[in-house]
């Protein structure tokens, strides 16, 4: 058995926004052969297009590795601790950067209109999906998994990097914004992800581990305590 990580950008048609029939046929054949198929995306689960959620994928690797789902079961989830999350917001705002905060069930924007068109474009894109419209960054009543931030000539980027670099990986996406995730989780390191299936009394399950992660950060198989090691 093998597992496949599939990018959202490579699976949806640029023209129709839908999954081509040929891709669906290939997906079904792969599953029939006993393989596992995962959507691999930098978006958190709430931002995955509904077209992909309806497709028969085995699971989802979302938020640059912060959230892993197999079937209806959450195998791994990482949330930035609340106190640290509030500190990050303060550091970004004090140094004149603007974030979009991403959680499993929603995305969070500033209540005010920002000076960054990238943020406002994303706000408009997510609004019809019901995201980013009920709770704002200024309201201290949510946690988040990862975030992006936009910057320009007014931004003290050095100060931001000095603070975030302690426990975050900053991924330079060019064009004036960074994607930020807890260290050792971003999807560029997906080659370090191992998977295996084990038949237990509760049925088949997937155990997943990141090779460079501490065991306390990993979803542990409750029966065999294997941390996803494969033979």
C-alpha positions as CSV (number, residue, x, y, z in Angstrom):
1,X,0.0,0.0,0.0
2,X,1.2,3.5,-0.8
3,X,0.0,7.0,0.1
4,X,-0.3,10.0,-2.2
5,X,-0.2,13.7,-1.3
6,X,-2.1,15.7,-3.9
7,X,-1.9,19.5,-4.2
8,X,-5.2,21.4,-4.5
9,X,-3.7,23.5,-7.3
10,X,-3.0,20.5,-9.4
11,X,-6.3,18.7,-8.9
12,X,-8.8,21.4,-9.7
13,X,-9.3,22.8,-13.2
14,X,-8.1,26.4,-13.6
15,X,-10.9,27.0,-16.0
16,X,-14.0,25.4,-14.3
17,X,-12.8,25.2,-10.7
18,X,-14.0,21.6,-10.7
19,X,-12.2,18.2,-10.7
20,X,-11.8,16.9,-14.2
21,X,-13.5,13.5,-14.8
22,X,-10.1,12.0,-15.8
23,X,-8.7,13.0,-12.4
24,X,-11.7,11.5,-10.6
25,X,-11.3,8.2,-12.5
26,X,-7.6,8.1,-11.6
27,X,-8.4,8.8,-7.9
28,X,-11.0,6.0,-7.7
29,X,-8.7,3.5,-9.4
30,X,-5.9,4.4,-6.9
31,X,-8.3,3.8,-4.0
32,X,-9.5,0.5,-5.4
33,X,-5.8,-0.6,-5.4
34,X,-5.8,-0.1,-1.6
35,X,-3.8,3.1,-1.6
36,X,-4.5,6.2,0.6
37,X,-4.9,9.6,-1.0
38,X,-4.6,12.9,0.8
39,X,-5.2,16.4,-0.2
40,X,-2.0,18.3,0.7
41,X,-2.6,22.0,1.1
42,X,-1.3,25.1,2.9
43,X,-4.9,26.1,3.6
44,X,-6.6,25.1,6.9
45,X,-9.5,22.7,6.6
46,X,-12.2,25.4,6.5
47,X,-10.6,26.8,3.3
48,X,-10.5,23.6,1.3
49,X,-12.9,24.0,-1.6
50,X,-16.1,22.0,-1.2
51,X,-15.5,20.3,-4.6
52,X,-12.5,18.6,-3.0
53,X,-14.4,17.8,0.2
54,X,-17.0,15.9,-1.8
55,X,-14.4,13.8,-3.6
56,X,-13.5,10.4,-2.2
57,X,-10.1,11.2,-0.7
58,X,-8.8,9.2,2.2
59,X,-8.0,12.3,4.2
60,X,-6.5,15.8,4.3
61,X,-3.1,17.2,5.3
62,X,-4.0,20.8,5.9
63,X,-2.5,24.0,7.2
64,X,1.1,23.1,6.1
65,X,1.0,20.0,8.3
66,X,-0.9,21.5,11.4
67,X,-3.9,19.3,10.8
68,X,-4.2,15.7,9.5
69,X,-7.5,13.9,9.0
70,X,-8.1,10.3,7.9
71,X,-11.8,9.7,7.0
72,X,-13.7,11.5,9.8
73,X,-11.0,11.0,12.4
74,X,-8.5,13.8,13.3
75,X,-5.2,12.1,13.5
76,X,-3.1,15.2,14.4
77,X,-3.8,18.8,15.2
78,X,-1.5,21.6,16.3
79,X,-2.9,24.9,17.7
80,X,-0.7,27.8,18.6
81,X,-1.1,28.3,22.4
82,X,-3.5,31.2,23.2
83,X,-1.0,33.4,25.1
84,X,1.6,33.0,22.3
85,X,-1.1,33.6,19.7
86,X,-2.0,37.0,21.3
87,X,1.7,37.9,21.5
88,X,2.2,37.2,17.8
89,X,-0.8,39.5,16.9
90,X,0.7,42.3,19.1
91,X,4.2,41.9,17.5
92,X,2.8,42.0,14.0
93,X,0.6,45.1,14.7
94,X,3.3,47.0,16.6
95,X,5.7,46.5,13.7
96,X,3.1,47.5,11.0
97,X,2.4,44.2,9.4
98,X,-1.1,42.7,8.8
99,X,-2.0,39.1,9.4
100,X,-4.7,36.6,8.3
101,X,-5.0,34.1,11.1
102,X,-6.1,30.6,10.1
103,X,-7.9,28.0,12.2
104,X,-9.5,24.6,11.3
105,X,-13.0,26.1,11.3
106,X,-12.6,29.8,10.4
107,X,-10.1,32.5,9.3
108,X,-9.7,35.8,11.0
109,X,-9.1,39.3,9.6
110,X,-8.9,42.7,11.1
111,X,-12.2,44.4,11.5
112,X,-10.9,47.5,9.7
113,X,-9.9,47.7,6.0
114,X,-6.2,47.3,5.7
115,X,-3.8,48.9,3.2
116,X,-2.9,45.5,1.7
117,X,-4.8,44.4,-1.4
118,X,-3.7,40.8,-0.9
119,X,-5.6,40.7,2.4
120,X,-8.7,42.4,1.1
121,X,-8.8,40.1,-2.0
122,X,-8.6,37.1,0.3
123,X,-11.3,38.6,2.6
124,X,-13.6,38.9,-0.5
125,X,-12.7,35.3,-1.6
126,X,-13.6,33.7,1.7
127,X,-16.7,35.7,2.5
128,X,-19.1,33.7,0.3
129,X,-17.8,30.6,2.1
130,X,-18.9,32.1,5.4
131,X,-15.3,32.6,6.6
132,X,-13.8,35.7,8.2
133,X,-17.1,37.5,8.8
134,X,-18.2,36.7,12.3
135,X,-15.1,37.0,14.5
136,X,-12.3,39.5,14.0
137,X,-8.7,39.6,15.1
138,X,-9.5,42.4,17.6
139,X,-11.7,40.0,19.5
140,X,-9.8,37.8,22.0
141,X,-12.0,34.7,21.8
142,X,-10.4,32.3,19.4
143,X,-7.2,30.3,18.7
144,X,-5.5,29.6,15.4
145,X,-3.2,27.0,13.8
146,X,-1.1,29.1,11.5
147,X,-1.1,32.5,9.7
148,X,0.2,34.6,6.9
149,X,1.2,38.3,7.2
150,X,1.7,41.0,4.7
151,X,4.4,43.7,4.9
152,X,5.7,46.7,3.0
153,X,8.2,49.5,3.4
154,X,6.5,50.6,6.7
155,X,7.0,47.2,8.3
156,X,9.9,46.5,10.7
157,X,10.5,43.0,9.2
158,X,13.7,42.4,11.2
159,X,11.9,42.8,14.6
160,X,9.1,40.4,13.4
161,X,11.6,37.8,12.3
162,X,13.5,38.0,15.6
163,X,10.4,37.3,17.6
164,X,8.7,34.7,15.4
165,X,11.9,32.9,14.6
166,X,12.0,31.5,18.2
167,X,9.3,29.0,17.5
168,X,7.9,29.5,14.0
169,X,9.0,28.7,10.5
170,X,8.7,31.7,8.2
171,X,8.1,30.8,4.6
172,X,8.8,33.7,2.2
173,X,6.1,33.5,-0.5
174,X,7.4,36.6,-2.2
175,X,5.2,39.5,-3.3
176,X,5.2,41.0,0.2
177,X,3.9,38.2,2.4
178,X,5.1,35.3,4.6
179,X,3.3,32.1,5.5
180,X,4.1,31.1,9.1
181,X,3.7,27.8,10.9
182,X,5.0,26.2,14.1
183,X,8.6,24.9,13.6
184,X,9.1,21.7,11.6
185,X,5.6,21.4,10.3
186,X,5.5,23.3,7.0
187,X,4.5,21.3,3.9
188,X,7.9,21.7,2.3
189,X,9.0,19.0,4.7
190,X,6.2,16.6,3.7
191,X,8.9,14.1,2.6
192,X,9.6,13.6,6.3
193,X,6.1,12.4,6.9
194,X,5.7,8.6,7.3
195,X,2.4,6.7,7.3
196,X,1.4,3.2,8.1
197,X,-1.8,1.2,8.6
198,X,-2.3,-1.2,11.5
199,X,-5.2,-3.6,11.9
200,X,-6.5,-3.4,15.4
201,X,-9.7,-4.4,17.1
202,X,-11.2,-1.0,16.4
203,X,-10.5,-1.4,12.6
204,X,-7.9,0.1,10.3
205,X,-6.3,3.4,11.3
206,X,-3.5,5.5,10.1
207,X,-0.6,6.4,12.4
208,X,1.4,9.5,11.3
209,X,4.6,11.0,12.5
210,X,7.0,13.7,11.5
211,X,10.6,12.4,11.6
212,X,11.9,15.6,13.2
213,X,9.0,16.1,15.6
214,X,9.0,15.5,19.3
215,X,6.9,12.5,20.3
216,X,4.7,14.8,22.4
217,X,3.7,16.6,19.2
218,X,2.7,13.5,17.3
219,X,-0.6,11.6,17.1
220,X,0.2,8.3,18.8
221,X,-1.6,5.1,18.0
222,X,-3.3,4.3,21.3
223,X,-3.0,0.5,20.8
224,X,0.5,-0.1,19.6
225,X,2.2,3.2,20.6
226,X,4.1,3.1,17.3
227,X,4.1,6.8,16.4
228,X,3.5,5.7,12.9
229,X,6.6,3.8,12.2
230,X,6.5,1.6,9.2
231,X,8.3,-1.6,8.5
